[in-house]
Amino acid sequence: MTSKVDRYLQAGTRENTRRSYRAAIEHFEVSWGGLLPATSDSVVRYLVDHADSLSLNTLRLRLAGLAQWHVSQGFPDPTKTPMVRQVLKGIRALHPAREKQAAPLQLQHLQRAVDWLEREATQAAQRGDPRTQLRCRRDVALLLIGFWRGFRSDELCRLQVEQIQAVPGVGMELYLPHSKADRDNLGTTYRAPALKQLCPVRAYLDWITVAGLARGPVFRRIDRWGNLAEDGLNPGSLIALLRQILQRAGVPAESYTSHSLRRGFATWASANGWDLKALMSYVGWKDMKSAMRYIDPAISFGGLAASPATPLSDALRPRLTDSSE
């Protein structure tokens, strides 16, 4: 009976959350040397010792993990005391930090990467190199679905062939049984249209055709001999994979992460007239604050601007284009 209860309790918490909780307990107990169950005083000392080395968001995640452990074990939660809350406020005041954001993937860089991958795939097919052809077709589909659907890295890695319907020249439906925004695990169906250029539907169909996929994870590792793994890609591997693709295509990629696909789409949609409500509905944001974090707003000063064609955010971040553009 206990094993059945544990199984359902585990299913009620997302795997990413469970990993975060485990990491928090390990950091508190092993790395710092704290004792469990903890007291409010020990939690305060833990926060103070890490105030200048960990971000406020990381400290809050650590507290959430500690709170979950105490509640699940039947102990009073030491993280909710007035002293702990006051110390957090003090850390926020004395260690202000601007939230880091991934640079949005610009459409011209997406185009350059896809063009390069398409050429590589064609040449690989001509010279009989199935491994390179597979990698290129997978990466094109990964980039275009990730961008045009604004998917998070874990959502991309959890896509299953049997849960996707794609019609050439029409569009595609992608079903996810659960996601970060779907707290009740009701499942969500996402749709993407077929496009004249950079089409996610054609890229997906090309990939599963050349890979011979009929079920299982859409995006998988490919070994040195061209064999596909049974499991899906690890979400933590997508940053390195994305940067590798862009660098090989001649795009400086240091500022890009896996979130750059999601933020790139949001920035593109905003610049192309999508209202915030439509964008939130399409991407799956539940609150406006989350949506605004991903958008570079288009603000115009008309003829008074010294350089009206250059967004301030682009001018202030390191240049991502080379002299050939």
C-alpha positions, 0 to 999 in steps of 0.5 A: 500500500505504501509503495502505491501511495509513494508512486502517486505522490511522486507522479504529482511532482514534476521531475525537474522539481524533484531534482531541484528539491534533492539538490537543495537538501544535498546542498544544505545537509552535505555541502553546508553541513546542516542538520535535518530537521532544521531550525529557523536559526540554522536556515537563517545562518545558511542564507547568510553564508550564501547571500553573496554567492547564490542568487536570490532565486537560487536561495528561494529554490533551496528554501522550497526544497527544505520546506517540502522535505519538512512537510513531507516528513511531518516536521514544522516548516522552518523556512516560513518564520518571520526571521527567515522572511526578513533575512530574505528581504535584507539579502534582496536589498543588499545584493540586488542583481539584474535577472539574466536573460538569454538573447532572443534568437534573431530570425536572420540567424535562424535562417542562416543556421537552417540554410547551412544545415539543409546544404549539409544534409543534401551533400551528406545524402549525395556522398552516402553519409547517413550519420551527418544527414540524420544529424542535420535533419534532426537539428533543422526540426529541433530549431524550427519547432522550438522557435515557431512553437516557443517550446521550453527545452524540456517540452522539446525533449518530451515530444513523442511521434505518436502524439504529433499529427502533421499534414504537409502544407497545412500544419501540425498538432503536438500533444504534451500530457503535461508541461510547466504551465499545465499544473493539473496535468490535463494535457495540452494540444499545441498547433503550428501552421505550415509556412512558406519558409522555415517551415516546422511541418516540413522539417518534422516530416523530413526528419521522421522520414529519414530517421524511420521514426514511427513512435517514441521520442522525436528528438534523440541522440545519434551516435558516431555510427549513425544509430539513434538512441531509444531515449529522448535528448536530455534538456540539459544538453540543448544549450551546447547543441544549439550553440554548436549548430549556430557556430558551425553555421557561422553565427556567434552563439555565446549569448544564446541558450535553449531559451533563446528559441522561446524568447526569439519567437516572442520577440518576433511575434511582438515585432510583427503585431501580435497582441500580448493576449494572443502571444500568451495564449499561443505560447502558454503563459498564464500571467503577464509578468512572465510574458513580458520577461521574454519580449523586447518591446518595440519602442519608437522615437521616430525621427528624433532617434539617432539610430532608429533601425537599431533596438537598444537591447541589440546595441547594448549586448555583444554583437552577434553578427559578423562583418559579412552581414 
